[in-house]
Amino acid sequence: MEKVETIKDLAKVLKNNLLFFAILAVTIIVVYGNIANGEFLNLDDNTGIIYNQDLRDFKGTLNNLSLGPIYAATILKLFGLNPTAFHVGSIIFHIIDTILIFVLAYLILGKKEAVVTSLLFAIHPVNSETVGWISSRGYLINSIFIITTLISFVVYKNSKNKKFLYTSIGIFTLNLLSMRDPWSLITPFIIMALDQFVFEKKIEWKNIKIYIPYIIVSIAFVLLNVVPELQSRVEVLETKHYLDVEGATPLLNRIPYTITMATRLLVFPVRLSIYHEGKVITSFNYSIMVLTAVIVVVTIIKLIKKNRMLAGFGMIIFLSMLPSFSPILIAWSIAERYLYIGSAFFCMIVAVLIFKAEEKTKMKDLVSVLVTIILIFYSVRTILRTNDLKNSKNLWYATKKTAPYSYRVYNNLGDVYANEGNYDLAIENFKKSVALRPGYADAIHNIGFSYLQKEDYEQAKQYLSQAYQMNPLLYQAAYKLGFISYKEGKIEEAKQYFEECLQLAPGNADCTRALLTINQALEN
């Protein structure tokens, strides 16, 4: 392997592998190409893009100096409300990430292993959610910063040139400033694991001084951004996603589930799902999860003596999804998009093991055979999964099979039917959602809205009032109740609802127009 100790060396690596990068790009385009003409999904794409008026204020978005919104606002300005533009952007970001993963693996393992690692990462089925769901684009952009930070650090370790250490710290700082994403805080932990287990033969406490700048920057970010937003994040989880933060499963009980699900999704990426919920976990199921988690942890610990590098990679997989292990519930226990960075290190493990198997068995072309088999499986599974992600109907039909007891699945499927004008089928699915989660105000609101669409005002008012009482932050219910009151000739009551709507959602266009109409009616 060529030594990479300068910028010129890095440039040489990039130049010498341009043809392979083209192959990576073509592979990704072929496998993910069917998502290019996909639609926006009724899963955060609505609130995050379609109805997000802040993104229409391009100048205001630029002034906010946050890269994620700036990117989305730029796409909207150039291409309008065009999902294809967002999908193509995500595919391009994934290509960039994959090339960077090749460089990282090249620096750590060598070219042959880097080729296998990047090919596997390019089309690993667990990454289909991150690439195929428009609202996951933040993970793709963030990963560019994270991987580049790691590359700079690895070059520093190889060259001992502190300029690369400062570059790594600078990129990490820029990542936090430009993305403002707490998920970026996984980076210092990954760096520590890389340093102590991949590069060092034993724990080197003196290296702590290297980590101090990353830690200081992280603490400053937490104090200035995370702590002020923490309560807001908890409120969003409670009010928007109806997550019982206080009554959540204790951390020690969640850990086996998270480790088991992450392992299964990486090793056997067959049963993919946007939601991993609703399944009743029996004592036997949980015992298996505990056993799996113990096996994974013990394996990593044992590898510290036998193969520190593989132990380090294994640790990094779980360090890359640290928010899922937070004592305070700030993220889901598992989500496929959380594994995007971790999947790269899993692919490094697979690459190392495949080459070791060929070396040990002395079977010629074993690497080629095994990699080809895996790539065929990955390609087929990813193509099928991206087809699920092409539109909301496909997604929720597929998710109903993998998470048949998820209350959110039926609510979202009801939305699909409502948009098609099939209100009876929509109501049926919304009611299934409520049956699974009686306190789910969104689904109750949607039942009321469906009755409103059918002009059954009595039923609509009943369900909308119930939803509004259950979740007083549901401004959509206030608006619709105001509309019904207006239709019933109760002008003062309608005005009160519209005013409440504006208090909950200042500047809301529908409520503003409605209140203007009401005031004109009262004046006349």
C-alpha positions as CSV (number, residue, x, y, z in Angstrom):
1,M,0.0,0.0,0.0
2,E,1.2,3.5,-0.9
3,K,2.0,5.7,2.0
4,V,-0.4,8.6,2.3
5,E,1.2,11.4,4.4
6,T,0.6,14.5,2.4
7,I,-2.2,16.3,0.4
8,K,-0.2,15.3,-2.8
9,D,-0.4,11.6,-1.7
10,L,-4.1,11.9,-1.2
11,A,-4.6,13.5,-4.6
12,K,-2.6,10.7,-6.1
13,V,-4.8,8.1,-4.5
14,L,-7.9,9.9,-5.9
15,K,-6.3,10.2,-9.4
16,N,-5.2,6.6,-9.5
17,N,-8.7,5.3,-8.7
18,L,-10.8,7.5,-10.9
19,L,-11.9,4.5,-13.0
20,F,-13.0,2.6,-9.9
21,F,-14.9,5.7,-8.7
22,A,-16.7,5.8,-12.0
23,I,-17.6,2.1,-11.5
24,L,-18.9,2.9,-8.0
25,A,-21.0,5.7,-9.3
26,V,-22.5,3.6,-12.1
27,T,-23.2,0.8,-9.6
28,I,-25.1,3.2,-7.3
29,I,-27.0,4.8,-10.2
30,V,-28.1,1.4,-11.5
31,V,-29.2,0.1,-8.1
32,Y,-30.8,3.3,-6.8
33,G,-31.9,4.7,-10.2
34,N,-35.5,3.5,-9.8
35,I,-35.9,5.9,-6.9
36,A,-35.1,9.0,-9.1
37,N,-38.7,9.3,-10.2
38,G,-40.0,8.6,-6.7
39,E,-42.5,10.9,-4.9
40,F,-42.5,12.8,-1.7
41,L,-43.6,10.5,1.1
42,N,-46.2,11.4,3.7
43,L,-43.5,10.9,6.3
44,D,-41.8,14.2,7.2
45,D,-41.5,15.1,3.5
46,N,-44.8,17.0,3.9
47,T,-44.0,19.1,6.9
48,G,-40.3,19.3,6.1
49,I,-40.5,20.3,2.4
50,I,-44.0,20.5,0.9
51,Y,-45.6,22.7,3.5
52,N,-42.4,24.3,4.9
53,Q,-42.9,28.0,4.1
54,D,-39.5,28.9,5.7
55,L,-37.8,27.2,2.8
56,R,-39.6,29.4,0.3
57,D,-37.8,32.4,1.9
58,F,-34.5,31.8,0.2
59,K,-32.8,34.9,1.5
60,G,-34.0,34.2,5.1
61,T,-32.8,30.6,4.8
62,L,-29.3,31.8,3.7
63,N,-29.1,34.2,6.6
64,N,-29.8,31.2,9.0
65,L,-26.4,29.8,7.9
66,S,-27.6,26.1,8.3
67,L,-26.5,23.9,5.5
68,G,-29.4,21.5,5.5
69,P,-32.1,24.1,5.0
70,I,-29.9,26.0,2.6
71,Y,-29.6,22.9,0.4
72,A,-33.4,22.2,0.5
73,A,-34.2,25.9,-0.2
74,T,-31.7,25.9,-3.2
75,I,-33.3,22.8,-4.7
76,L,-36.8,24.4,-4.4
77,K,-35.6,27.7,-5.9
78,L,-33.9,25.9,-8.9
79,F,-36.3,23.1,-9.5
80,G,-39.5,23.9,-7.6
81,L,-41.4,21.2,-5.7
82,N,-39.8,18.4,-7.7
83,P,-39.0,15.2,-5.8
84,T,-36.7,14.0,-8.6
85,A,-34.3,16.8,-7.9
86,F,-34.1,15.8,-4.2
87,H,-33.7,12.1,-5.0
88,V,-30.9,12.8,-7.6
89,G,-29.2,15.0,-4.9
90,S,-29.4,12.1,-2.4
91,I,-27.9,9.7,-4.9
92,I,-25.0,12.1,-5.6
93,F,-24.4,12.6,-1.9
94,H,-24.3,8.8,-1.5
95,I,-21.7,8.5,-4.3
96,I,-19.5,11.1,-2.6
97,D,-19.9,9.3,0.7
98,T,-19.0,6.0,-0.9
99,I,-15.8,7.4,-2.5
100,L,-14.8,8.9,0.9
101,I,-15.4,5.5,2.5
102,F,-13.1,4.0,-0.1
103,V,-10.4,6.5,0.8
104,L,-10.9,5.9,4.5
105,A,-10.7,2.1,4.1
106,Y,-7.7,2.5,1.8
107,L,-5.8,4.4,4.4
108,I,-6.6,1.9,7.2
109,L,-6.7,-1.5,5.3
110,G,-5.2,-1.1,1.8
111,K,-6.6,-1.0,-1.7
112,K,-8.0,-4.5,-2.1
113,E,-10.0,-4.2,1.1
114,A,-11.1,-0.7,0.2
115,V,-12.5,-1.9,-3.1
116,V,-14.6,-4.5,-1.4
117,T,-15.6,-2.2,1.5
118,S,-16.8,0.6,-0.8
119,L,-18.7,-1.8,-3.2
120,L,-20.5,-3.4,-0.2
121,F,-21.3,0.0,1.4
122,A,-22.5,1.4,-2.0
123,I,-25.4,-1.0,-2.1
124,H,-25.9,-2.3,1.4
125,P,-29.7,-2.7,1.8
126,V,-29.7,-1.0,5.2
127,N,-28.6,2.2,3.5
128,S,-31.7,2.3,1.2
129,E,-33.7,4.2,3.7
130,T,-31.0,6.9,4.0
131,V,-30.6,7.3,0.2
132,G,-34.2,6.6,-0.8
133,W,-36.1,8.8,1.7
134,I,-35.8,12.5,0.9
135,S,-36.1,13.5,4.6
136,S,-33.0,11.4,5.4
137,R,-30.7,13.6,3.3
138,G,-29.3,15.2,6.4
139,Y,-27.5,11.9,7.3
140,L,-25.9,11.8,3.8
141,I,-24.7,15.4,4.0
142,N,-23.5,15.0,7.6
143,S,-21.6,11.8,6.7
144,I,-19.5,13.8,4.2
145,F,-18.2,15.9,7.1
146,I,-17.8,12.9,9.5
147,I,-15.9,10.7,7.0
148,T,-13.7,13.6,5.9
149,T,-12.9,14.3,9.6
150,L,-11.9,10.7,10.0
151,I,-9.8,10.7,6.9
152,S,-7.8,13.7,8.0
153,F,-7.3,12.1,11.5
154,V,-6.1,8.8,9.9
155,V,-3.6,10.7,7.7
156,Y,-2.4,12.5,10.8
157,K,-1.8,9.1,12.5
158,N,0.0,7.8,9.5
159,S,2.2,10.9,8.9
160,K,2.4,12.4,12.4
161,N,1.9,15.8,10.6
162,K,-0.1,17.9,13.0
163,K,-1.5,19.9,10.1
164,F,-3.8,17.0,9.4
165,L,-4.9,16.9,13.0
166,Y,-5.8,20.6,12.9
167,T,-7.6,20.0,9.6
168,S,-9.6,17.2,11.2
169,I,-10.5,19.4,14.2
170,G,-11.4,22.2,11.8
171,I,-13.7,20.0,9.6
172,F,-15.4,18.7,12.8
173,T,-16.0,22.3,14.0
174,L,-17.3,23.3,10.6
175,N,-19.6,20.3,10.6
176,L,-21.2,21.3,13.9
177,L,-21.4,25.0,12.9
178,S,-22.9,24.4,9.4
179,M,-25.2,21.4,10.1
180,R,-26.0,22.0,13.7
181,D,-26.8,18.3,14.0
182,P,-26.2,16.7,17.4
183,W,-25.7,13.4,15.6
184,S,-22.2,14.8,14.6
185,L,-21.2,14.4,18.2
186,I,-20.5,10.7,17.5
187,T,-17.3,11.8,15.6
188,P,-15.0,12.2,18.7
189,F,-16.0,8.8,20.0
190,I,-15.3,7.2,16.6
191,I,-11.9,8.9,16.5
192,M,-11.0,7.6,20.0
193,A,-12.0,4.1,19.0
194,L,-10.0,4.4,15.8
195,D,-7.0,5.7,17.6
196,Q,-6.9,3.3,20.6
197,F,-8.0,0.1,18.8
198,V,-7.1,0.4,15.1
199,F,-3.8,2.3,15.4
200,E,-2.5,1.6,18.9
201,K,-1.4,-1.8,20.1
202,K,-2.6,-1.0,23.6
203,I,-4.4,1.8,25.4
204,E,-2.3,4.9,25.2
205,W,-3.6,7.4,27.9
206,K,-1.1,10.0,26.6
207,N,-3.2,10.3,23.5
208,I,-6.0,12.0,25.5
209,K,-4.4,15.3,24.7
210,I,-5.2,14.7,21.0
211,Y,-8.9,14.4,21.8
212,I,-9.1,17.5,24.0
213,P,-9.9,19.9,21.1
214,Y,-12.7,17.7,19.8
215,I,-14.1,17.4,23.3
216,I,-13.9,21.2,23.9
217,V,-15.7,21.9,20.6
218,S,-18.3,19.3,21.4
219,I,-19.0,20.6,24.9
220,A,-19.4,24.2,23.5
221,F,-21.8,22.9,20.9
222,V,-23.8,20.9,23.5
223,L,-24.1,24.0,25.8
224,L,-25.0,26.4,23.1
225,N,-27.2,24.2,20.9
226,V,-28.1,20.8,22.4
227,V,-29.1,21.8,25.9
228,P,-31.4,24.7,24.8
229,E,-33.0,22.4,22.2
230,L,-33.2,19.3,24.4
231,Q,-36.6,20.2,25.9
232,S,-37.9,21.1,22.5
233,R,-36.8,17.7,21.1
234,V,-38.5,15.9,24.0
235,E,-41.7,17.9,23.3
236,V,-41.5,17.0,19.6
237,L,-41.2,13.4,20.5
238,E,-44.1,13.6,22.9
239,T,-46.5,15.8,20.9
240,K,-45.6,15.0,17.3
241,H,-44.6,11.3,17.6
242,Y,-46.6,10.5,20.8
243,L,-43.6,8.9,22.4
244,D,-43.9,8.5,26.2
245,V,-40.5,9.8,27.1
246,E,-41.0,9.6,30.9
247,G,-42.6,6.2,30.7
248,A,-40.1,4.8,28.2
249,T,-38.4,1.5,28.6
250,P,-35.4,2.0,30.9
251,L,-32.0,2.2,29.1
252,L,-30.7,-1.2,30.4
253,N,-33.8,-2.9,29.0
254,R,-33.5,-1.0,25.6
255,I,-29.8,-1.9,25.0
256,P,-30.3,-5.6,24.1
257,Y,-33.1,-4.6,21.7
258,T,-31.0,-1.9,20.0
259,I,-27.8,-4.1,19.7
260,T,-29.8,-7.1,18.4
261,M,-31.8,-5.1,15.8
262,A,-28.6,-3.3,14.6
263,T,-26.8,-6.6,14.2
264,R,-29.7,-8.2,12.4
265,L,-30.1,-5.3,10.0
266,L,-26.4,-5.3,9.1
267,V,-25.8,-9.0,8.9
268,F,-29.2,-10.1,7.5
269,P,-30.7,-7.0,5.8
270,V,-33.9,-8.9,4.6
271,R,-36.6,-7.6,6.8
272,L,-36.3,-3.8,6.3
273,S,-38.9,-1.4,7.7
274,I,-39.3,2.3,8.2
275,Y,-40.9,1.5,11.6
276,H,-39.5,-1.0,14.0
277,E,-42.4,-1.0,16.5
278,G,-45.7,-2.6,17.5
279,K,-44.4,-6.1,17.8
280,V,-45.1,-7.7,21.2
281,I,-41.8,-8.8,22.6
282,T,-42.3,-12.0,24.7
283,S,-40.0,-13.1,27.5
284,F,-38.5,-15.7,25.1
285,N,-37.9,-13.0,22.4
286,Y,-36.3,-10.7,24.9
287,S,-34.1,-13.5,26.3
288,I,-32.9,-14.1,22.7
289,M,-32.1,-10.4,22.4
290,V,-30.2,-10.4,25.7
291,L,-28.2,-13.5,24.5
292,T,-27.5,-11.9,21.2
293,A,-26.3,-8.6,22.8
294,V,-24.1,-10.6,25.2
295,I,-22.6,-12.5,22.3
296,V,-21.9,-9.3,20.4
297,V,-20.3,-7.6,23.3
298,V,-18.2,-10.6,24.4
299,T,-17.0,-11.1,20.8
300,I,-15.8,-7.5,20.6
301,I,-14.1,-7.8,24.0
302,K,-12.4,-11.1,23.0
303,L,-11.3,-9.5,19.7
304,I,-9.4,-6.9,21.6
305,K,-6.7,-9.5,22.3
306,K,-6.9,-11.4,19.0
307,N,-7.6,-8.6,16.5
308,R,-7.8,-5.1,17.9
309,M,-8.7,-3.6,14.5
310,L,-11.8,-5.7,14.1
311,A,-12.7,-5.0,17.8
312,G,-12.4,-1.3,17.0
313,F,-14.6,-1.6,13.9
314,G,-17.2,-3.4,16.0
315,M,-17.2,-0.7,18.7
316,I,-17.5,2.0,16.1
317,I,-20.6,0.4,14.6
318,F,-22.4,1.0,17.9
319,L,-20.7,4.3,18.7
320,S,-22.0,5.6,15.4
321,M,-25.5,5.3,16.8
322,L,-24.9,6.6,20.3
323,P,-28.1,8.7,20.5
324,S,-30.1,5.5,20.5
325,F,-28.3,4.6,23.7
326,S,-29.1,7.9,25.4
327,P,-30.6,7.6,29.0
328,I,-33.0,10.4,28.0
329,L,-35.1,9.3,25.0
330,I,-33.9,11.7,22.2
331,A,-34.0,9.2,19.3
332,W,-35.7,5.9,18.4
333,S,-34.2,2.7,19.8
334,I,-33.4,1.7,16.2
335,A,-33.7,3.2,12.7
336,E,-32.0,2.1,9.5
337,R,-30.7,5.6,8.8
338,Y,-28.9,5.5,12.1
339,L,-26.7,2.8,10.7
340,Y,-25.4,4.7,7.7
341,I,-21.9,5.3,9.1
342,G,-21.8,2.1,11.1
343,S,-22.6,0.1,7.9
344,A,-19.3,1.3,6.4
345,F,-17.3,-0.2,9.3
346,F,-19.4,-3.4,9.1
347,C,-18.4,-3.6,5.4
348,M,-14.7,-3.2,6.5
349,I,-15.2,-6.1,8.9
350,V,-16.7,-8.2,6.1
351,A,-13.8,-7.3,3.7
352,V,-11.1,-8.2,6.2
353,L,-12.8,-11.6,7.0
354,I,-13.3,-12.5,3.4
355,F,-9.6,-11.9,2.6
356,K,-8.6,-13.8,5.7
357,A,-10.8,-16.7,4.6
358,E,-9.1,-16.8,1.2
359,E,-5.7,-16.7,2.8
360,K,-6.5,-19.4,5.3
361,T,-8.2,-21.8,2.9
362,K,-5.9,-21.0,0.1
363,M,-8.9,-21.2,-2.2
364,K,-8.2,-19.2,-5.3
365,D,-10.8,-16.6,-6.3
366,L,-12.7,-17.1,-3.0
367,V,-12.9,-13.3,-2.5
368,S,-14.3,-12.8,-6.0
369,V,-16.9,-15.5,-5.5
370,L,-18.1,-14.4,-2.0
371,V,-18.1,-10.7,-2.9
372,T,-20.1,-11.4,-6.1
373,I,-22.7,-13.5,-4.2
374,I,-23.1,-10.8,-1.6
375,L,-23.3,-8.0,-4.2
376,I,-26.0,-9.8,-6.1
377,F,-28.1,-10.3,-2.9
378,Y,-27.5,-6.7,-1.8
379,S,-28.4,-5.3,-5.3
380,V,-31.7,-7.3,-5.5
381,R,-32.7,-6.4,-1.9
382,T,-31.9,-2.7,-2.4
383,I,-33.7,-2.4,-5.7
384,L,-36.8,-4.0,-4.1
385,R,-36.6,-1.7,-1.1
386,T,-36.2,1.4,-3.2
387,N,-39.3,0.4,-5.0
388,D,-41.1,0.4,-1.6
389,L,-39.8,4.0,-1.1
390,K,-41.0,5.3,-4.5
391,N,-44.3,6.5,-3.1
392,S,-46.4,6.5,0.1
393,K,-48.7,3.7,-1.0
394,N,-45.9,1.3,-1.7
395,L,-44.1,2.2,1.5
396,W,-47.1,1.7,3.8
397,Y,-48.2,-1.6,2.1
398,A,-44.6,-2.9,2.6
399,T,-44.4,-1.5,6.2
400,K,-47.7,-3.1,7.1
401,K,-46.1,-6.5,6.4
402,T,-43.1,-5.9,8.5
403,A,-44.8,-3.9,11.3
404,P,-48.5,-5.0,11.3
405,Y,-49.1,-3.7,14.8
406,S,-47.7,-0.2,14.2
407,Y,-50.3,2.4,14.9
408,R,-48.4,4.9,12.6
409,V,-48.5,2.6,9.6
410,Y,-52.4,2.6,9.5
411,N,-52.5,6.3,10.1
412,N,-50.2,6.9,7.2
413,L,-52.0,4.4,5.0
414,G,-55.2,6.2,5.8
415,D,-53.6,9.4,4.6
416,V,-52.9,7.7,1.3
417,Y,-56.5,6.6,0.8
418,A,-57.8,10.0,1.9
419,N,-55.6,11.6,-0.8
420,E,-57.1,9.2,-3.3
421,G,-60.6,10.3,-2.2
422,N,-61.4,6.9,-0.7
423,Y,-62.6,8.3,2.6
424,D,-64.4,5.1,3.8
425,L,-61.2,3.1,3.5
426,A,-59.2,6.0,5.0
427,I,-61.5,6.0,8.0
428,E,-61.2,2.3,8.4
429,N,-57.4,2.5,8.6
430,F,-57.4,5.6,10.9
431,K,-59.7,3.6,13.3
432,K,-57.3,0.7,13.2
433,S,-54.5,3.1,14.2
434,V,-56.6,4.4,17.1
435,A,-57.4,0.8,18.2
436,L,-53.7,0.1,18.4
437,R,-52.9,3.5,20.1
438,P,-56.1,5.0,21.7
439,G,-54.2,8.2,22.7
440,Y,-53.1,8.9,19.1
441,A,-54.7,12.3,18.5
442,D,-53.4,12.6,14.9
443,A,-55.3,9.6,13.8
444,I,-58.5,10.8,15.6
445,H,-58.0,14.2,13.9
446,N,-57.7,12.4,10.6
447,I,-60.9,10.5,11.1
448,G,-62.6,13.9,11.8
449,F,-61.0,15.4,8.6
450,S,-62.2,12.4,6.5
451,Y,-65.8,12.9,7.8
452,L,-65.4,16.6,7.0
453,Q,-64.4,15.7,3.5
454,K,-67.6,13.6,3.3
455,E,-69.5,16.7,4.6
456,D,-70.6,14.8,7.7
457,Y,-70.1,17.8,10.0
458,E,-71.6,16.2,13.1
459,Q,-69.1,13.2,13.0
460,A,-66.3,15.5,11.9
461,K,-66.9,17.9,14.8
462,Q,-67.0,15.0,17.3
463,Y,-63.6,13.5,16.3
464,L,-61.9,16.9,15.7
465,S,-63.0,18.1,19.2
466,Q,-61.7,14.9,20.8
467,A,-58.4,15.2,19.0
468,Y,-58.0,18.9,20.0
469,Q,-58.8,18.1,23.6
470,M,-56.2,15.3,23.6
471,N,-53.5,17.4,22.0
472,P,-54.1,21.1,22.5
473,L,-51.1,21.8,20.2
474,L,-52.9,20.3,17.2
475,Y,-53.6,23.6,15.3
476,Q,-55.0,21.7,12.3
477,A,-57.9,20.6,14.4
478,A,-58.5,24.2,15.6
479,Y,-58.6,25.4,12.0
480,K,-61.1,22.7,10.9
481,L,-63.3,23.2,13.9
482,G,-63.3,26.9,13.0
483,F,-64.4,26.0,9.5
484,I,-67.3,23.8,10.8
485,S,-68.4,26.6,13.2
486,Y,-68.4,29.0,10.3
487,K,-70.5,26.7,8.2
488,E,-72.9,26.4,11.1
489,G,-73.1,30.1,11.3
490,K,-71.4,30.3,14.6
491,I,-69.1,33.2,13.6
492,E,-67.8,34.2,17.1
493,E,-67.0,30.5,17.8
494,A,-65.2,30.2,14.5
495,K,-63.2,33.4,15.2
496,Q,-62.0,31.9,18.5
497,Y,-60.8,28.7,16.8
498,F,-59.0,30.6,14.1
499,E,-57.3,32.8,16.7
500,E,-56.2,29.7,18.6
501,C,-54.9,28.3,15.4
502,L,-52.7,31.4,14.9
503,Q,-51.5,31.3,18.4
504,L,-50.4,27.7,17.9
505,A,-49.0,28.3,14.4
506,P,-48.1,32.0,13.9
507,G,-48.3,33.0,10.3
508,N,-50.3,30.0,9.2
509,A,-51.7,31.1,5.8
510,D,-55.0,29.1,6.1
511,C,-55.8,30.5,9.5
512,T,-54.8,34.0,8.6
513,R,-57.1,34.0,5.5
514,A,-59.9,32.5,7.5
515,L,-59.6,35.1,10.3
516,L,-59.6,37.9,7.8
517,T,-62.8,36.5,6.2
518,I,-64.4,36.2,9.7
519,N,-63.5,39.8,10.6
520,Q,-64.9,41.1,7.3
521,A,-68.1,39.2,8.0
522,L,-68.4,40.7,11.5
523,E,-67.8,44.2,10.2
524,N,-70.6,43.8,7.7
